Amino acid sequence: MSALSQYIELFDSHREIIESKSAPLLNQCRVEARSKLEGKHLPDKGVEGYEKTSIEDMFAPDFGVNINRVDIPVDVSLSFKCDVPNMSTIMAFVVNDSFLPSSTLHNKMPQGVIIDSLAKVANEQPELVEKYYNQLANNDNPGVALNTMLVQDGVFIYVPRGVEMERPIQLVNIFNSAAPLMGVRRLLIVVEDGAKAQLLICDHTQNSEFNYLSSQVIETFVGQNASLDIYDIEESSATTSRYSQLFASQQRDSRLLVNGVTLTSGITRNDYNIDLIGENSDATLAGMAIGSDCQHIDNNSNIQHLTTHSSSNQLFKYVLDDESTGAFEGAIYVAVGAQFTEAYQSNRNLLASKSARMHTKPQLEIYNDDVKCSHGATTGQLDADALFYMRSRGIPEQEARTMLMQAFMVDVIDMVKMEGLRDRLRHLVEKRFYGQQASCADCGVTCRDPKKD
């Protein structure tokens, strides 16, 4: 049985339960998604492109799905590794794949702003959710269709026209279960014309004795002259895998910043799809990944410039140690008629061990001449001269290595606009480089033998 078949069978056998604990609008979309999956397979390695992580392999294990919406106890106080000092946030939680508001979520909420359960809002204001839900995330994509077929709830963030959020929104995702579990997570973000918001997403795992899989789809709408910053920090466990797909649409004069940070995980694949459809729209996409033991981190980007005078900038950096592996495939597409586009893409990688591996493929696809575009990738090892210089000044080798790796990540951290979060990230990165790492046997996957490469 293929990975997809087992979940289709689950849906067909328990459709009544799944739909009874969701919303009619979500049920309507899941029926279409089920039909799109007929005869399909999840992408396997080599089917999509250069070194992309196999979705088939990620979903192949027999994960449980909480279709009965059983409440699973969780101690949210244990998940504040990412708590940001000196920064007040509007906070909510997703426990496995169930929305859980904080006790102060709705206190002093700006007029018209919604941060709530997707299913709840879909029941109470279906016309609002219908306008956006499942519009950017296309069910022709098997990963999206699987998520749409099984998702029962999610998070809906809505910032109405002209509202500028003074406090950042913080969404804390927590895995905790007494058995292997797949969390089907959905996030719908709408920032209307002239609105402004900042969102911090943090991923954590409390019980690392079991394997978890996050199937996450994020749909993001940024209106005219609107601004949205998304900071996504993954600090989970070696037993946690994540497949996250972000789809974003930008209108005229809009600004979007997405900064994804992978600190600790098992297998991670992030797909970023951004469409700049309005003039003078600007997108910044940054990524930072730290790999050790047999961790695997894969980032894929697809930015489409579909109109004139739009701009984008991408910067992804990896530091890989031990037997960890990384992959990056980035694409910039400039459509016919999208003159005066400015688009830049850079992937820089540092291998801190002889057995670490990095695969990279930046790409440009341009259909007119009046553009400024560039792309590039570099992969290297720690500077031997810098190490020698630091050691000659009395700095122990391991500390010197760590300092060089920290310095390598500085420009990605500096792209964070929130000062408190920027300082916190510096601390988390330092802690990650200095901290005790899980053993390779805890990863739940088989490490490569570098002698056989």
N, C-alpha and C positions, 0 to 999 in steps of 0.2 A: 504494500500500500504506500502511495506517495504521501509526502507530508501534507499536501493540500487535501487529498482524499479523506484523511482522517478527520479534518475539521469540517469538510462538507457533510460527511456522515454524521458528525456531532450535531450540526445545524439541522439537518433533515430529521433527525430522530428527536430533537428537543426544541423544535421551532416554536411550539406553543408556549413553552416556558420562557424562552428567550424573549419573545415578543411581549408577553404579559408583564415583564419586568422592565420594560423600556417605554418608548413613546411612539405614537402612530407615525410621526414623520420619519423617525429613524427606522421603523419597521418597513415603511414604504421604500426607502432607499436600500434596505438590506435585501429585499426581494429582487431588485434589479441587479445588485451585486452578486447574488447567488446565481442568477442566470448567466452573468458574464464569466463566471468561473467554470462553467460547463466545458469539459474537455481541455481545460488549461492545466499548466504546471507552474509551480513557483520557479523562478530563475535559478539555474544551477551554475556552477563555476564554468566560465568559458562561453556562456550563452549571451550574456549582456555586453561584456566588453572586457577591457584589460584588467585582469586580476581582481575583478569585483567579487566580494564575498558571496558565497553561495547562500541564497535565501532558503533553498530546499534543505540544506544541511542544518540551518539554524532552527527551522520549524519541525524537523524530523522527529526529535524526541517526543515522547508521549506526555506532553504537559497537560495538567488539569486546567479547566476554565471555570470560573465561578459564575455559572449561568443562573444559579439560584440566588445570587446576591447575598450570600451568607456573610454576616458581619465577622470579620477577623480582627481580634484585638491587636492593637498596636500602641506602643508607647511613643507618642510623637516627640516627647522631650529627648529621646535618644537620637533623634535625627537632626540635631542642630549643629552638626559639624560645619555647615555652611552659614550659620547665623552670622550676620554682618554687624559688627559693633558700630555704634554711632549712626545707624541708618534705620529709620522706621519704615516698615513695609506693610502693605495690605496682604495678609497671608491666608492661604488655603492649602488643603492637602488632597492628595490622591493616594489612598491606601489600596495597593494592588491596582485595581482599576475603578474604584468607587470614590466619588467626590465626598470630601469631608471639610466643611467650613470651619475655620477657627472661631473661637468664641467672640472675637472682636471684628470679624470680617466685614460686617455691614455697618460698623460704627463710623460715622462721619464720612460715608461714601458720597462722592460728588453726585449731584443730581443727574439721574438717567444712566449712570454707570451700572453695568451688570457684571458680576463675577459670581457664577453659580453653576449648579449642575446643568449639564447640557440637556439631559432628559427632562428635567423640571421646566426649564425655559421653553423647550420644544412643546411641552404640554400646555403651558400658560400663554406663550406668545408664538404660536407656530408660524405665523406669517413673517416674523422677524428672522427666525432660524432658517426657514425654508429659502430665504433670499440668498443665503450664503453656504449652508451646509451641503457638502458633497459637490460643490461647484468647481473648485480648483483641483481637488483630488479625484482623478478620473478612474472609474471602475474598470477601464481597459487595462490598468495596471494591476496585476494579480495580488500584489501585496496590499494595495489600497482596497481592492474588492474584498479580500479576506477580512481586513479590519472592519470594513463597513458591514459585512455580513454578520459579524459576531459582536460588534460593539453594542453595549446596552446603556452606557452613560458616558460622560466625558465632562469637559470643562468649557464653559462659554464665557468669553471675556468680550465685553462690548463697551466701547468708549464713544459716546455720541458726539455729534458735530460740535466743534469748537471747544470741547472740554480738554483742559490740560491737567493731567494727573500730577499732583504735587508729590505724592509718595509712590515709590515703585510697588508693583505687584509681585508677590513671591509665591510660587507654586512648588510645593515640596512633594515629590513622588516617593513613596515608600513601598518596598516589597517586604512582606512578612507572611509566611505560611508554614504549615506543618507538612507540606508535600510539594513536589514540583508544580509550578504554576505559571501560566501565561497571563499577563495583564494586557487586555485590549484597551488601549488608551487613545482618546480622541480629544483634540484641543482645537477650538474654533475661536479665532481672534479677529475682531472687527474694530478698526480705528477709523472713525469717519472723518470727513473733510475738516481740516483745521485742528484736529485733535492731536494729543500728544500723550504717550505712555511709555513706561519702561517695565519690562518683565524679566524676572529672575526665576529660572527653573532649576531645581536641584534634585538629582536622583540619588536615592540611598537604598541600601539593603540591610535589614535588621537581622534576619535569621539566615546566615550564609551556609547552613547545613544542607540546603536544598537548591536545586537549579531553578532559575527563573528566566523568563523571556518577556521582554517588553515589545509589543507590537504597537507602535505609536504613529499616528498621522496628525499633522498640524496643518490647518488651513488658515492663512493670514491675509487679510484684506487691509490695505493701507490707502486711505482716501486722498483726495486732492489736498496738497499743502499739509499733510499729516506727517507725524514722526513717530516711529516705533523702534525701540531698542529691545532685543531679546538676548539674554545671557543664559546659556544652557550649560550647567556644570554636572558632569557625571562622576559621582564618587560612590560607586556601588560595591561590588565584590567580584571575585574571580568566578563565582558561580552564576553570575548574572549576564545574560546576553541582551542586546538591544538592537532593534531594527526601527529606526526613526526616519520618517519621510516628512519633510517640510515643503509646503507649496505656498508661494507668496505672489500677490499681485499688487503692483504699485501704480497709482494714478499720478496725474500731473503734479510736479513740484513736491512730491513726497520723498521722505527719507526713511530708509530701513537699514538697521544694523543688526546682524546676527553674529554672535560670538559663541562658538561651541568649544567647550573644554572637557577633554576626557582625562581624568586623573587616575581612576581605578575602575576596572571592569574586567569581564571575561572576553567576550567577543562583541564588538561594536561596529555597526554599520549605520552611518548617517547619510541620507540623500537630501540635498538642498536644491530646490527648483524655484527660481525667482524670475518672474516676468515683469519687465519694465515696459508698461503699455502707455504711459503718459509722458509728455515732454518734460524735460528738466527733472526727471526722477533720478534718484541716486540710491545705490545699494552698496553696502559694505558687508563683506562676508569674511569672517576670520575663524580660524580653528587652531587649537593647540592640543597636542596629544602626547602623553607620557606613557610609554610602554615598558613593561619589565616581565620577567619570567616568560610565560608563553602567551601573554596577552596579544590580542589581535584588534587593530583599530583601522577602520576603513571609512574615508570621507569621499563623497562624490558630489560634485556641484554642476549645475546646469543653469547658467544665467542667460536669459534671452532679451536682447535689446530690440524692441519692436516698434520704436518710434524715434524721432529726431531728438538730439540734444539730451541724451540720457548717459549716465555714467555708472561705472561699477569698479570696485576694487576688492580683490581677493588675496588673502594671505593665510596660508596653512603651514604650521610648523610641527615637526615631530621630533621627539627624542626617544630613541629606542635602545633598550639595554637587554642583556641576557639573550633569550631566544624569542623575544617578541617580534612581531611583524606588523608592518603598516602598509596601507595602500591609499593612493589618492588619484582620482580621475576627475579632472575639471574641464568644463566646456564653456566657452563663450560663443554665443550665436548672435550675429548682427544681421538683421533682416534687410531685405531690399527696401530702400527708402528710409532707412534709419541712419541718415547722415549725421555727422558731427558727434558720433558716439565716442566716448572715451572709456576703455575697458582694460583693466590690468589684472594679471593673475600671477601669483608667485607661490611656489611650494619649496620649502627649505627643510632639510632633514639632517639629523645628527645621529649617527650610529655609535653608541657607546660601548659596543662589544663586537667581536668578530662574527658572532653567530646571529646577530640581529639582521633583519631584512626589510627593505623598503622598496615598494613598487610605485612608480609615479608616471602619470601621463596627462600633461596639460594640453589643451586643444583650443584652436581658434577656427571658427567657421564664419566668414565675412562675405557679404554680398553687395558691398559698395566700397567706393574709394575714400570718401571723406570721413575717415575715422582715425583715431589714435588707439591702437591696441597692442598689447604685448603679453607674452606668457613665458614662463621659465621654471626650471626646477633644478635644485642642487642637492646632492647627497654626499656627505663626507663624515669624517671621524673627528674626534677631539683634536684640537691643535696641539701637536707634540711640543712645539716651541713654547707655547703659552704654558703648558703643563710644566715644562722644565724650568721656565722662569719663576713660576709660582713656588715650585718645590725648592728652588735655590734660595728663596726668601723665607724658608722655614715652614711653608704650608704643607701639611701632610697630603699625600697623593689623592686619597679618597675625597678629602675636603676640596682640594683644587679641582678635581673632576666635577664635583657637585656645583661649585661656584661657576664654572664655565657653562654647565648645562642650564643653570638658572639664568645667566646672562643671555643665553641664546633665546630664551622665551620672552625677554623684556618687551619687545615691540608689539607682540600680540596682547600682552597684559596692558600696555599703555593705550590700546585702542578702547579699553573700557572707560566709559564716560563718568560713571559713578565713583567718586573718590573712595568711599568706604568699601565698595566691592573690589576696587582695584587693589587696595591695600590688603584686603582679605585674600585675594587671589595670589598675591605675592607670598603670603604666609602659607597658603595651601600648597603652592608649588614647592616652596622650600621644605615643607613637611613631607611632601611626596618624595622628593629626592633623598631626604635624610632618613625617612621612616623605614620601619621593618616591613618587608614585602611578603606576600603569601608565597608558599612554596609552589613549584611547578605542578606538583601532584594535585593541588587544590583547584586547578583551572577547569577541570571537567572535560578537557580535550587532550589529545595526544600531541606532545611537543615533537617538532622535527628533530631529526638527527643531522646536525650541520655537516657531518662528515660525508653524508650521502647527497648533499646538494650539488 
